[in-house]
Amino acid sequence: MKSGGVDLNFTADNTCEKRAREEAYLRVLKKELIPALGCTEPIAIAYACARVRRLLGDIPDRLCVALSGNILKNVKSVVVPNSGGRKGARIAAVLGTVCGDDSRRLEVLEDVKPEDLALCDRLCAEPEYCSISLLETDFCLHLRVDAFSGGRSACVEIAHSHTNIIYEEADGVVLSKADAVAAPEQDDAPRFCLSDIVEFAQTVPLDEIRPMLARQISMNLAAAREGLRGTYGLCVGKTMLRTADGLPDRVAACYAAAASDARMGGCRMPVVINSGSGNQGAAVSLPVILYAECKGVSEERMYRALALSNLLAVYQKQSIGSLSAYCGAVSAASAAAAGAAFLDGKNLDVIEKTVRNMLADVAGMICDGAKASCAAKIYSAVTAAFLAYHLAAEGHSVEPGDGLAVSDIDVLIGRYGRIACDGMRQMDRMILQMMAETV
């Protein structure tokens, strides 16, 4: 039997292999699809500072915060959630220290009171209270917080992912220390393959994916609707919705952009992230959700399309890394368009052509930090992704040999991952250097 271009005739050995792969994909979804309040880089700072305050037992007298260049890039211009519109690393650090709840992890700043903001402002006004410096590191996502109170001290260090603590120390005593100095290997991570992801989406028991995807739908739709109601950032979603004419592609792009408008503008609502990013979580899910609603497809098919889009986004980011000069809206939007193709009942060939067309079009959009214009990039990426899908649906695809295109879609995904991770390192350094010149 074939379903969507994938052979579903299994031997007993293949059935065991399929179930192992299914369980691995489910672990990926459970790990990746978690709620976060606000842009995840300032939230990582706030989390580390809340944690260091817990180690000290009180608000410190002085903070020293050292950040990798990519974290500095992403906190420079984005509003810290529940901060009343305040921006930057110092606000994130001090607010996390004053009132952050580290047990909430990426929702560490959920409960901020007016008196907390007042204290935060007083401490930020003291020039020596909180220093922000560049951390010399080979890791894109890396930060260290040292805190001092009287004769006491504490330190928290995070690397590789936003809440991954690799070192803790209190009063000179090492409390925890990761063995690995490089990004931790995921021994249980699956070997991604687009055809396997499509097969998983078609066949996984619905009850296995429904709870996590229902939360993604609920939270991300709420954030998008807030972005359409309020006045956040550039108002990309709200502005472009007036011209959408009810067309599914355009509505989908507007909702994804609106969620980013809200997030980058300090909205108090969490979203379910993908690959460590709330913007990518919005871009990978909302186009699928809105396209499904506009097309009137079943709830089950929408869940399965979301499973596909989320896993395909994680797959593409696996070789790119969590932070780079490559805008994650591209990988997220291409995955969402693949989800739209799935919603329309297209087979694996069309899904592959969709991804190939998208990467041949807009791959290489640069990331110059988290800020209001991220919503515009998401709108552009989702619009381009639907162009890629409609071309594929008509049988039109970039030919192997054109530019970087090859016939094997998994090889092609790997090629663009290498460009984003290795090829754009100099681009990343240049962006960071230019940002430093304007600070």
Secondary structure as a PSIPRED ss2 file (coil, helix, strand):
# PSIPRED VFORMAT (PSIPRED V4.0)

   1 M C   1.000  0.000  0.000
   2 K E   0.000  0.000  1.000
   3 S E   0.000  0.000  1.000
   4 G C   1.000  0.000  0.000
   5 G C   1.000  0.000  0.000
   6 V E   0.000  0.000  1.000
   7 D E   0.000  0.000  1.000
   8 L C   1.000  0.000  0.000
   9 N C   1.000  0.000  0.000
  10 F C   1.000  0.000  0.000
  11 T C   1.000  0.000  0.000
  12 A H   0.000  1.000  0.000
  13 D H   0.000  1.000  0.000
  14 N H   0.000  1.000  0.000
  15 T H   0.000  1.000  0.000
  16 C H   0.000  1.000  0.000
  17 E H   0.000  1.000  0.000
  18 K H   0.000  1.000  0.000
  19 R H   0.000  1.000  0.000
  20 A H   0.000  1.000  0.000
  21 R H   0.000  1.000  0.000
  22 E H   0.000  1.000  0.000
  23 E H   0.000  1.000  0.000
  24 A H   0.000  1.000  0.000
  25 Y H   0.000  1.000  0.000
  26 L H   0.000  1.000  0.000
  27 R H   0.000  1.000  0.000
  28 V H   0.000  1.000  0.000
  29 L H   0.000  1.000  0.000
  30 K H   0.000  1.000  0.000
  31 K H   0.000  1.000  0.000
  32 E H   0.000  1.000  0.000
  33 L C   1.000  0.000  0.000
  34 I C   1.000  0.000  0.000
  35 P E   0.000  0.000  1.000
  36 A E   0.000  0.000  1.000
  37 L C   1.000  0.000  0.000
  38 G C   1.000  0.000  0.000
  39 C C   1.000  0.000  0.000
  40 T H   0.000  1.000  0.000
  41 E H   0.000  1.000  0.000
  42 P H   0.000  1.000  0.000
  43 I H   0.000  1.000  0.000
  44 A H   0.000  1.000  0.000
  45 I H   0.000  1.000  0.000
  46 A H   0.000  1.000  0.000
  47 Y H   0.000  1.000  0.000
  48 A H   0.000  1.000  0.000
  49 C H   0.000  1.000  0.000
  50 A H   0.000  1.000  0.000
  51 R H   0.000  1.000  0.000
  52 V H   0.000  1.000  0.000
  53 R H   0.000  1.000  0.000
  54 R H   0.000  1.000  0.000
  55 L H   0.000  1.000  0.000
  56 L H   0.000  1.000  0.000
  57 G C   1.000  0.000  0.000
  58 D C   1.000  0.000  0.000
  59 I C   1.000  0.000  0.000
  60 P C   1.000  0.000  0.000
  61 D C   1.000  0.000  0.000
  62 R E   0.000  0.000  1.000
  63 L E   0.000  0.000  1.000
  64 C E   0.000  0.000  1.000
  65 V E   0.000  0.000  1.000
  66 A E   0.000  0.000  1.000
  67 L E   0.000  0.000  1.000
  68 S C   1.000  0.000  0.000
  69 G H   0.000  1.000  0.000
  70 N H   0.000  1.000  0.000
  71 I H   0.000  1.000  0.000
  72 L H   0.000  1.000  0.000
  73 K H   0.000  1.000  0.000
  74 N H   0.000  1.000  0.000
  75 V H   0.000  1.000  0.000
  76 K C   1.000  0.000  0.000
  77 S C   1.000  0.000  0.000
  78 V C   1.000  0.000  0.000
  79 V E   0.000  0.000  1.000
  80 V C   1.000  0.000  0.000
  81 P C   1.000  0.000  0.000
  82 N C   1.000  0.000  0.000
  83 S C   1.000  0.000  0.000
  84 G C   1.000  0.000  0.000
  85 G C   1.000  0.000  0.000
  86 R C   1.000  0.000  0.000
  87 K E   0.000  0.000  1.000
  88 G C   1.000  0.000  0.000
  89 A H   0.000  1.000  0.000
  90 R H   0.000  1.000  0.000
  91 I H   0.000  1.000  0.000
  92 A H   0.000  1.000  0.000
  93 A H   0.000  1.000  0.000
  94 V H   0.000  1.000  0.000
  95 L H   0.000  1.000  0.000
  96 G H   0.000  1.000  0.000
  97 T H   0.000  1.000  0.000
  98 V H   0.000  1.000  0.000
  99 C H   0.000  1.000  0.000
 100 G C   1.000  0.000  0.000
 101 D C   1.000  0.000  0.000
 102 D H   0.000  1.000  0.000
 103 S H   0.000  1.000  0.000
 104 R H   0.000  1.000  0.000
 105 R H   0.000  1.000  0.000
 106 L H   0.000  1.000  0.000
 107 E H   0.000  1.000  0.000
 108 V C   1.000  0.000  0.000
 109 L C   1.000  0.000  0.000
 110 E C   1.000  0.000  0.000
 111 D C   1.000  0.000  0.000
 112 V C   1.000  0.000  0.000
 113 K C   1.000  0.000  0.000
 114 P H   0.000  1.000  0.000
 115 E H   0.000  1.000  0.000
 116 D H   0.000  1.000  0.000
 117 L H   0.000  1.000  0.000
 118 A H   0.000  1.000  0.000
 119 L H   0.000  1.000  0.000
 120 C H   0.000  1.000  0.000
 121 D H   0.000  1.000  0.000
 122 R H   0.000  1.000  0.000
 123 L H   0.000  1.000  0.000
 124 C H   0.000  1.000  0.000
 125 A C   1.000  0.000  0.000
 126 E C   1.000  0.000  0.000
 127 P C   1.000  0.000  0.000
 128 E C   1.000  0.000  0.000
 129 Y C   1.000  0.000  0.000
 130 C E   0.000  0.000  1.000
 131 S E   0.000  0.000  1.000
 132 I E   0.000  0.000  1.000
 133 S E   0.000  0.000  1.000
 134 L E   0.000  0.000  1.000
 135 L C   1.000  0.000  0.000
 136 E C   1.000  0.000  0.000
 137 T C   1.000  0.000  0.000
 138 D C   1.000  0.000  0.000
 139 F C   1.000  0.000  0.000
 140 C C   1.000  0.000  0.000
 141 L C   1.000  0.000  0.000
 142 H E   0.000  0.000  1.000
 143 L E   0.000  0.000  1.000
 144 R E   0.000  0.000  1.000
 145 V E   0.000  0.000  1.000
 146 D E   0.000  0.000  1.000
 147 A E   0.000  0.000  1.000
 148 F E   0.000  0.000  1.000
 149 S E   0.000  0.000  1.000
 150 G C   1.000  0.000  0.000
 151 G C   1.000  0.000  0.000
 152 R E   0.000  0.000  1.000
 153 S E   0.000  0.000  1.000
 154 A E   0.000  0.000  1.000
 155 C E   0.000  0.000  1.000
 156 V E   0.000  0.000  1.000
 157 E E   0.000  0.000  1.000
 158 I E   0.000  0.000  1.000
 159 A E   0.000  0.000  1.000
 160 H C   1.000  0.000  0.000
 161 S C   1.000  0.000  0.000
 162 H C   1.000  0.000  0.000
 163 T C   1.000  0.000  0.000
 164 N C   1.000  0.000  0.000
 165 I E   0.000  0.000  1.000
 166 I E   0.000  0.000  1.000
 167 Y E   0.000  0.000  1.000
 168 E E   0.000  0.000  1.000
 169 E E   0.000  0.000  1.000
 170 A E   0.000  0.000  1.000
 171 D C   1.000  0.000  0.000
 172 G C   1.000  0.000  0.000
 173 V E   0.000  0.000  1.000
 174 V E   0.000  0.000  1.000
 175 L E   0.000  0.000  1.000
 176 S E   0.000  0.000  1.000
 177 K E   0.000  0.000  1.000
 178 A C   1.000  0.000  0.000
 179 D C   1.000  0.000  0.000
 180 A C   1.000  0.000  0.000
 181 V C   1.000  0.000  0.000
 182 A C   1.000  0.000  0.000
 183 A C   1.000  0.000  0.000
 184 P C   1.000  0.000  0.000
 185 E C   1.000  0.000  0.000
 186 Q C   1.000  0.000  0.000
 187 D C   1.000  0.000  0.000
 188 D C   1.000  0.000  0.000
 189 A C   1.000  0.000  0.000
 190 P C   1.000  0.000  0.000
 191 R C   1.000  0.000  0.000
 192 F C   1.000  0.000  0.000
 193 C C   1.000  0.000  0.000
 194 L H   0.000  1.000  0.000
 195 S H   0.000  1.000  0.000
 196 D H   0.000  1.000  0.000
 197 I H   0.000  1.000  0.000
 198 V H   0.000  1.000  0.000
 199 E H   0.000  1.000  0.000
 200 F H   0.000  1.000  0.000
 201 A H   0.000  1.000  0.000
 202 Q H   0.000  1.000  0.000
 203 T H   0.000  1.000  0.000
 204 V C   1.000  0.000  0.000
 205 P C   1.000  0.000  0.000
 206 L H   0.000  1.000  0.000
 207 D H   0.000  1.000  0.000
 208 E H   0.000  1.000  0.000
 209 I H   0.000  1.000  0.000
 210 R H   0.000  1.000  0.000
 211 P H   0.000  1.000  0.000
 212 M H   0.000  1.000  0.000
 213 L H   0.000  1.000  0.000
 214 A H   0.000  1.000  0.000
 215 R H   0.000  1.000  0.000
 216 Q H   0.000  1.000  0.000
 217 I H   0.000  1.000  0.000
 218 S H   0.000  1.000  0.000
 219 M H   0.000  1.000  0.000
 220 N H   0.000  1.000  0.000
 221 L H   0.000  1.000  0.000
 222 A H   0.000  1.000  0.000
 223 A H   0.000  1.000  0.000
 224 A H   0.000  1.000  0.000
 225 R H   0.000  1.000  0.000
 226 E H   0.000  1.000  0.000
 227 G H   0.000  1.000  0.000
 228 L H   0.000  1.000  0.000
 229 R H   0.000  1.000  0.000
 230 G C   1.000  0.000  0.000
 231 T C   1.000  0.000  0.000
 232 Y C   1.000  0.000  0.000
 233 G C   1.000  0.000  0.000
 234 L C   1.000  0.000  0.000
 235 C C   1.000  0.000  0.000
 236 V H   0.000  1.000  0.000
 237 G H   0.000  1.000  0.000
 238 K H   0.000  1.000  0.000
 239 T H   0.000  1.000  0.000
 240 M H   0.000  1.000  0.000
 241 L H   0.000  1.000  0.000
 242 R C   1.000  0.000  0.000
 243 T C   1.000  0.000  0.000
 244 A C   1.000  0.000  0.000
 245 D C   1.000  0.000  0.000
 246 G C   1.000  0.000  0.000
 247 L C   1.000  0.000  0.000
 248 P H   0.000  1.000  0.000
 249 D H   0.000  1.000  0.000
 250 R H   0.000  1.000  0.000
 251 V H   0.000  1.000  0.000
 252 A H   0.000  1.000  0.000
 253 A H   0.000  1.000  0.000
 254 C H   0.000  1.000  0.000
 255 Y H   0.000  1.000  0.000
 256 A H   0.000  1.000  0.000
 257 A H   0.000  1.000  0.000
 258 A H   0.000  1.000  0.000
 259 A H   0.000  1.000  0.000
 260 S H   0.000  1.000  0.000
 261 D H   0.000  1.000  0.000
 262 A H   0.000  1.000  0.000
 263 R H   0.000  1.000  0.000
 264 M H   0.000  1.000  0.000
 265 G C   1.000  0.000  0.000
 266 G C   1.000  0.000  0.000
 267 C C   1.000  0.000  0.000
 268 R C   1.000  0.000  0.000
 269 M C   1.000  0.000  0.000
 270 P C   1.000  0.000  0.000
 271 V E   0.000  0.000  1.000
 272 V E   0.000  0.000  1.000
 273 I C   1.000  0.000  0.000
 274 N E   0.000  0.000  1.000
 275 S C   1.000  0.000  0.000
 276 G C   1.000  0.000  0.000
 277 S E   0.000  0.000  1.000
 278 G H   0.000  1.000  0.000
 279 N H   0.000  1.000  0.000
 280 Q H   0.000  1.000  0.000
 281 G H   0.000  1.000  0.000
 282 A H   0.000  1.000  0.000
 283 A H   0.000  1.000  0.000
 284 V H   0.000  1.000  0.000
 285 S H   0.000  1.000  0.000
 286 L H   0.000  1.000  0.000
 287 P H   0.000  1.000  0.000
 288 V H   0.000  1.000  0.000
 289 I H   0.000  1.000  0.000
 290 L H   0.000  1.000  0.000
 291 Y H   0.000  1.000  0.000
 292 A H   0.000  1.000  0.000
 293 E H   0.000  1.000  0.000
 294 C H   0.000  1.000  0.000
 295 K H   0.000  1.000  0.000
 296 G C   1.000  0.000  0.000
 297 V C   1.000  0.000  0.000
 298 S C   1.000  0.000  0.000
 299 E H   0.000  1.000  0.000
 300 E H   0.000  1.000  0.000
 301 R H   0.000  1.000  0.000
 302 M H   0.000  1.000  0.000
 303 Y H   0.000  1.000  0.000
 304 R H   0.000  1.000  0.000
 305 A H   0.000  1.000  0.000
 306 L H   0.000  1.000  0.000
 307 A H   0.000  1.000  0.000
 308 L H   0.000  1.000  0.000
 309 S H   0.000  1.000  0.000
 310 N H   0.000  1.000  0.000
 311 L H   0.000  1.000  0.000
 312 L H   0.000  1.000  0.000
 313 A H   0.000  1.000  0.000
 314 V H   0.000  1.000  0.000
 315 Y H   0.000  1.000  0.000
 316 Q H   0.000  1.000  0.000
 317 K H   0.000  1.000  0.000
 318 Q H   0.000  1.000  0.000
 319 S H   0.000  1.000  0.000
 320 I H   0.000  1.000  0.000
 321 G C   1.000  0.000  0.000
 322 S C   1.000  0.000  0.000
 323 L C   1.000  0.000  0.000
 324 S C   1.000  0.000  0.000
 325 A C   1.000  0.000  0.000
 326 Y E   0.000  0.000  1.000
 327 C C   1.000  0.000  0.000
 328 G H   0.000  1.000  0.000
 329 A H   0.000  1.000  0.000
 330 V H   0.000  1.000  0.000
 331 S H   0.000  1.000  0.000
 332 A H   0.000  1.000  0.000
 333 A H   0.000  1.000  0.000
 334 S H   0.000  1.000  0.000
 335 A H   0.000  1.000  0.000
 336 A H   0.000  1.000  0.000
 337 A H   0.000  1.000  0.000
 338 A H   0.000  1.000  0.000
 339 G H   0.000  1.000  0.000
 340 A H   0.000  1.000  0.000
 341 A H   0.000  1.000  0.000
 342 F H   0.000  1.000  0.000
 343 L H   0.000  1.000  0.000
 344 D C   1.000  0.000  0.000
 345 G C   1.000  0.000  0.000
 346 K C   1.000  0.000  0.000
 347 N C   1.000  0.000  0.000
 348 L H   0.000  1.000  0.000
 349 D H   0.000  1.000  0.000
 350 V H   0.000  1.000  0.000
 351 I H   0.000  1.000  0.000
 352 E H   0.000  1.000  0.000
 353 K H   0.000  1.000  0.000
 354 T H   0.000  1.000  0.000
 355 V H   0.000  1.000  0.000
 356 R H   0.000  1.000  0.000
 357 N H   0.000  1.000  0.000
 358 M H   0.000  1.000  0.000
 359 L H   0.000  1.000  0.000
 360 A H   0.000  1.000  0.000
 361 D H   0.000  1.000  0.000
 362 V H   0.000  1.000  0.000
 363 A C   1.000  0.000  0.000
 364 G C   1.000  0.000  0.000
 365 M C   1.000  0.000  0.000
 366 I E   0.000  0.000  1.000
 367 C C   1.000  0.000  0.000
 368 D C   1.000  0.000  0.000
 369 G C   1.000  0.000  0.000
 370 A C   1.000  0.000  0.000
 371 K C   1.000  0.000  0.000
 372 A C   1.000  0.000  0.000
 373 S C   1.000  0.000  0.000
 374 C H   0.000  1.000  0.000
 375 A H   0.000  1.000  0.000
 376 A H   0.000  1.000  0.000
 377 K H   0.000  1.000  0.000
 378 I H   0.000  1.000  0.000
 379 Y H   0.000  1.000  0.000
 380 S H   0.000  1.000  0.000
 381 A H   0.000  1.000  0.000
 382 V H   0.000  1.000  0.000
 383 T H   0.000  1.000  0.000
 384 A H   0.000  1.000  0.000
 385 A H   0.000  1.000  0.000
 386 F H   0.000  1.000  0.000
 387 L H   0.000  1.000  0.000
 388 A H   0.000  1.000  0.000
 389 Y H   0.000  1.000  0.000
 390 H H   0.000  1.000  0.000
 391 L H   0.000  1.000  0.000
 392 A H   0.000  1.000  0.000
 393 A H   0.000  1.000  0.000
 394 E C   1.000  0.000  0.000
 395 G C   1.000  0.000  0.000
 396 H C   1.000  0.000  0.000
 397 S C   1.000  0.000  0.000
 398 V C   1.000  0.000  0.000
 399 E C   1.000  0.000  0.000
 400 P C   1.000  0.000  0.000
 401 G C   1.000  0.000  0.000
 402 D C   1.000  0.000  0.000
 403 G C   1.000  0.000  0.000
 404 L C   1.000  0.000  0.000
 405 A C   1.000  0.000  0.000
 406 V C   1.000  0.000  0.000
 407 S C   1.000  0.000  0.000
 408 D C   1.000  0.000  0.000
 409 I H   0.000  1.000  0.000
 410 D H   0.000  1.000  0.000
 411 V H   0.000  1.000  0.000
 412 L H   0.000  1.000  0.000
 413 I H   0.000  1.000  0.000
 414 G H   0.000  1.000  0.000
 415 R H   0.000  1.000  0.000
 416 Y H   0.000  1.000  0.000
 417 G H   0.000  1.000  0.000
 418 R H   0.000  1.000  0.000
 419 I H   0.000  1.000  0.000
 420 A H   0.000  1.000  0.000
 421 C H   0.000  1.000  0.000
 422 D H   0.000  1.000  0.000
 423 G H   0.000  1.000  0.000
 424 M C   1.000  0.000  0.000
 425 R H   0.000  1.000  0.000
 426 Q H   0.000  1.000  0.000
 427 M H   0.000  1.000  0.000
 428 D H   0.000  1.000  0.000
 429 R H   0.000  1.000  0.000
 430 M H   0.000  1.000  0.000
 431 I H   0.000  1.000  0.000
 432 L H   0.000  1.000  0.000
 433 Q H   0.000  1.000  0.000
 434 M H   0.000  1.000  0.000
 435 M H   0.000  1.000  0.000
 436 A H   0.000  1.000  0.000
 437 E H   0.000  1.000  0.000
 438 T H   0.000  1.000  0.000
 439 V C   1.000  0.000  0.000
